[in-house]
Amino acid sequence: MDAPSKHAIEFMETLISGNESLIEFAQRLRLRNGVKSVTHNIDLRRYRNGSAIEGYVDAELVTDRSIAWWFEIHWDENWVIESRIVVNHEQGQDILREFPDRSASTLQLCMEHLPIVIADLVHDANLINLVDI
């Protein structure tokens, strides 16, 4: 197997592992008080300023609000992973928690950052009272 194929497989496996973590997180959220439904997705997007991989878990709450745990990977002279927890409501969106962007000069470093980003997103989820949002 050639080197580019090995790197592509490593990147795919890193995304799959992160996706599995988000699926497990979504399953735990479905059991929480105050949650009506939970959706989860990893999406590949093309924007005017470049392409991105976006992942999220979104919980629709009994308060008619929703809370989303979200990350995005994109290239901007370096690999950049942004992540935040947001609350969506009738008036728009509030950032509940914004994490520092993680920048990586190589794909290998980006792959090392992604599991940390996902772990950071879901780490304190049990401390958020979903009934009061």
Secondary structure, DSSP 8 states (H G I E B T S, - for coil): --HHHHHHHHHHHHHHHHHHHHHHHHHHHHTSTTEEEEEEEEEEEEETTEEEEEEEEEEEETTS-EEEEEEEEEESSSEEEEEEEEEEETTEEEEEEE---EEESSHHHHHHHHHHHHHHHHHTGGGS-TT--
